Amino acid sequence: MIDQPIGIIGGSGIYSLLENSESNMVTTSFGNPSSVVQSGIISGKRVHFIARHGLNHEFPPHKINYRANIQALYELGVRKIIATHAVGSLNSLMVPGDFVLSNQFVNRTWGRHDTFFDGPETVHISTSDPFCCELRSLMKESLISGGYRHHNEAVMLVIQGPRFNTRAENRIYYNEGNDVISMTGYPEAVLARERGICYMSLGIVTDLACVMNSSDHPEMPSSHEDVVNNSNASFLKITDVLKISLDKFETKNLKCTCIDSLKGAYVE
């Protein structure tokens, strides 16, 4: 078992993967995380898990305490986070059931606390490459090992939620070159970077955004029921991929620069 724990943020059902599990509330200077931190073993690795929306899905996307979630994992020694996301697709090649490893995001949210540095201490971190390339590479190997259909690059559009987009909005976002839609990918990735944590998104497509109009992909609006049903159908796939990827984690240092994200970022 490696010494450094691994963080997972996602749906509450992932808790069932943990062996020898225990639950603890970790209070941070930014408040309480969305749920108790559930700790245990997966594939021989120590894991700390937070249910992003709460154990009873009581926190909508715009009300999640993202800072407390990241801070709680950081204080527990987590320096690598795998975040699972249910995403809608704006790309006809990315269909329900596909895994997506986003490498870029576009933020269309507002009013979310998206920095740990509210002043007087100020930093300007780079987010040119917001998702850890080494974790994405490891996850790609895991998806190939499991024989799962996946996409190794994608632009994740993060919307405010909790509503789904209008058809007009989706057409604009489609024409801008976005691939998938999430309501929670931001500001998680940025906050993790401010703490020097390697962060990646393991997305799974649950629905097609209503911009594609063909015999294969009729232009139907997304519904929460469809998203939930497709998420539930994909749960076993997600847990299998997590097990495979955690089995690949080693004690060797990643060759990414996530841990150095704050170097030169402080305003003197």
VEXROLO-669000 format. One record per residue (C-alpha): residue in three letters; x, y, z. Coordinates in steps of 0.001 Angstrom, whole numbers, padded with zeros to 6 digits, always signed. Example, Ala and Ser with C-alpha at 12.3 -4.5 7.8 and 13.67 -1.06 7.14 Angstrom:
<recs>
ALA+012300-004500+007800;SER+013670-001060+007140;
</recs>
This chain:
<recs>
MET+000000+000000+000000;ILE+001362+003466-000864;ASP+001688+005968+001969;GLN+000106+008974+000282;PRO-003697+008723+000204;ILE-005694+009311-002967;GLY-008762+011524-003070;ILE-011957+010727-004963;ILE-014791+013203-005421;GLY-017996+011952-006981;GLY-021337+010269-006495;SER-022186+008779-003121;GLY-022447+005241-004521;ILE-018662+005040-004840;TYR-018564+004644-001067;SER-019545+000987-001571;LEU-016080+000335-003066;LEU-014263+001084+000183;GLU-012946-001733+002339;ASN-012403-001253+006096;SER-014213+002049+005779;GLU-014696+004738+008389;SER-016390+008137+008296;ASN-015159+011408+009767;MET-016274+015001+009454;VAL-013325+017231+008680;THR-014008+020867+009510;THR-011879+023384+007625;SER-011327+027129+007842;PHE-013575+027328+004764;GLY-016429+025444+006402;ASN-017586+021844+006197;PRO-017224+019697+003074;SER-020280+018373+001268;SER-020239+015149+003256;VAL-018286+013298+005870;VAL-014982+012088+004502;GLN-015285+008368+003962;SER-011940+006604+004169;GLY-010936+003084+003320;ILE-009010+000834+000972;ILE-009520+000289-002771;SER-007117-001982-004655;GLY-004696-001806-001734;LYS-004600+002003-001759;ARG-005721+004323+001024;VAL-008573+006452-000297;HIS-010453+009466+001068;PHE-013818+010020-000595;ILE-016218+012974-000555;ALA-019735+012847-001986;ARG-019774+016093-003973;HIS-023510+016732-003679;GLY-023836+015307-000164;LEU-024857+011793+000803;ASN-028501+012647+000061;HIS-027769+014902-002931;GLU-028767+017929-000882;PHE-026319+020386-002472;PRO-027061+021631-006017;PRO-024019+022504-008160;HIS-023990+026227-007335;LYS-024265+025589-003572;ILE-021416+023091-003169;ASN-018629+024215-000841;TYR-015868+023418-003300;ARG-013188+025056-001187;ALA-014025+022977+001883;ASN-014031+019774-000201;ILE-010564+020402-001620;GLN-009187+021746+001665;ALA-010440+018734+003634;LEU-008673+016327+001275;TYR-005537+018478+001328;GLU-005420+018446+005132;LEU-005726+014639+005038;GLY-002568+014450+002936;VAL-004201+013925-000454;ARG-002059+015135-003359;LYS-003854+013290-006176;ILE-007575+013589-006880;ILE-009743+011634-009297;ALA-013034+013472-009780;THR-015911+011679-011481;HIS-018346+013726-013531;ALA-021572+012965-015359;VAL-021363+015037-018547;GLY-023630+015910-021432;SER-022174+015693-024921;LEU-021942+018422-027549;ASN-019755+016201-029728;SER-021441+013577-031923;LEU-018448+011266-031422;MET-018999+011255-027652;VAL-022106+009221-026944;PRO-023808+008015-023748;GLY-021648+005447-021986;ASP-018355+006819-023315;PHE-015632+007882-020903;VAL-014139+011343-021416;LEU-010818+012602-020049;SER-011086+016378-020354;ASN-007867+018319-020873;GLN-009353+021846-020966;PHE-012303+023666-019463;VAL-014348+026777-020235;ASN-015955+028381-017206;ARG-019472+029802-017579;THR-020338+029813-013869;TRP-020631+032825-011588;GLY-020633+033648-007894;ARG-018684+030560-006845;HIS-015786+030864-004411;ASP-012987+029864-006778;THR-009803+030761-004898;PHE-008263+030176-001497;PHE-006556+033564-001769;ASP-009134+036301-001192;GLY-006540+038813+000004;PRO-004462+040325+001320;GLU-002391+037345+000153;THR-002868+037158-003613;VAL-001734+034661-006229;HIS-002132+034328-009983;ILE-001733+030660-010897;SER-001481+029363-014432;THR-004333+027186-015649;SER-003085+026758-019214;ASP-003299+022997-018648;PRO-005781+022627-015789;PHE-005989+018825-015613;CYS-002999+016707-014606;CYS-001448+015162-017719;GLU+000119+012291-015751;LEU-003157+011258-014115;ARG-004900+011473-017484;SER-002238+009243-019000;LEU-002642+006705-016194;MET-006425+006773-016602;LYS-006109+006299-020363;GLU-004031+003157-019731;SER-006697+001933-017303;LEU-009509+002486-019821;ILE-007553+000642-022492;SER-006866-002216-020045;GLY-010569-002456-019288;GLY-011554-002294-022952;TYR-013698+000792-022463;ARG-014581+003228-025208;HIS-013064+006602-024300;HIS-011857+009983-025518;ASN-008502+011210-024275;GLU-009057+014914-024976;ALA-012095+017128-024589;VAL-013058+020676-023748;MET-015317+020665-020696;LEU-017811+023503-020584;VAL-018858+024179-016983;ILE-022276+025797-016612;GLN-023903+027198-013493;GLY-026843+024823-013236;PRO-028933+023459-011773;ARG-031000+023800-014957;PHE-029987+022329-018297;ASN-029173+024618-021219;THR-031619+025969-023772;ARG-031280+024821-027369;ALA-029918+028253-028310;GLU-027276+028090-025573;ASN-026193+024616-026638;ARG-025835+025714-030262;ILE-023628+028620-029172;TYR-021495+026366-026981;TYR-021296+023751-029733;ASN-020117+026351-032264;GLU-017495+027551-029771;GLY-015858+024119-029873;ASN-016866+022692-026503;ASP-017182+018914-026281;VAL-018934+018082-023011;ILE-020974+019926-020399;SER-020523+019703-016633;MET-022004+021655-013731;THR-019235+020858-011236;GLY-015837+020750-012979;TYR-015205+024365-012008;PRO-013841+025514-009603;GLU-012637+022086-008390;ALA-009739+021922-010837;VAL-008523+025442-010018;LEU-008761+024999-006254;ALA-006824+021741-006464;ARG-004117+023528-008441;GLU-003902+026243-005781;ARG-003098+023483-003285;GLY-000562+021795-005556;ILE-002790+018747-005994;CYS-002837+016649-009163;TYR-006455+016669-010368;MET-008202+014916-013221;SER-011770+014415-014410;LEU-013092+010948-015182;GLY-016201+011921-017097;ILE-018880+009637-018426;VAL-021419+010803-021002;THR-024978+010487-019713;ASP-026902+012443-022367;LEU-026655+014271-025659;ALA-027189+018015-025544;CYS-030049+019047-027828;VAL-028037+020334-030777;MET-027570+017179-032829;ASN-030347+016350-035256;SER-029834+013103-037132;SER-031373+009663-037308;ASP-028738+008420-034853;HIS-028986+011378-032507;PRO-032462+012928-032558;GLU-032642+016445-031202;MET-034226+015614-027860;PRO-033886+017741-024737;SER-031994+016361-021760;SER-033933+015409-018658;HIS-032765+014692-015136;GLU-034456+011297-015322;ASP-032398+010356-018381;VAL-029194+011517-016732;VAL-029914+009549-013538;ASN-030850+006400-015452;ASN-027721+006557-017603;SER-025549+007337-014582;ASN-026921+004329-012734;ALA-026347+002123-015773;SER-022731+003305-015930;PHE-021970+002883-012230;LEU-020381-000562-012557;LYS-018178+000696-015392;ILE-017008+003658-013316;THR-016195+001539-010288;ASP-014326-000977-012433;VAL-012210+001763-014013;LEU-011449+003257-010608;LYS-010265-000114-009345;ILE-008050-000628-012394;SER-006547+002864-012147;LEU-005896+002651-008406;ASP-004193-000668-008959;LYS-001772+001150-011289;PHE-000773+003820-008765;GLU+002807+003441-007601;THR+005030+005252-005134;LYS+006989+006895-007953;ASN+006629+010643-008327;LEU+004515+011940-011171;LYS+006416+013949-013759;CYS+003850+016728-013861;THR+004271+020235-012464;CYS+001039+020370-010428;ILE+002889+020433-007115;ASP+004819+023530-008257;SER+001729+025470-009352;LEU+002276+028242-006786;LYS+005923+028893-007644;GLY+006205+032454-008906;ALA+002443+032992-008536;TYR+002500+035089-005369;VAL+002130+038855-005662;GLU+005082+040378-003775;
</recs>
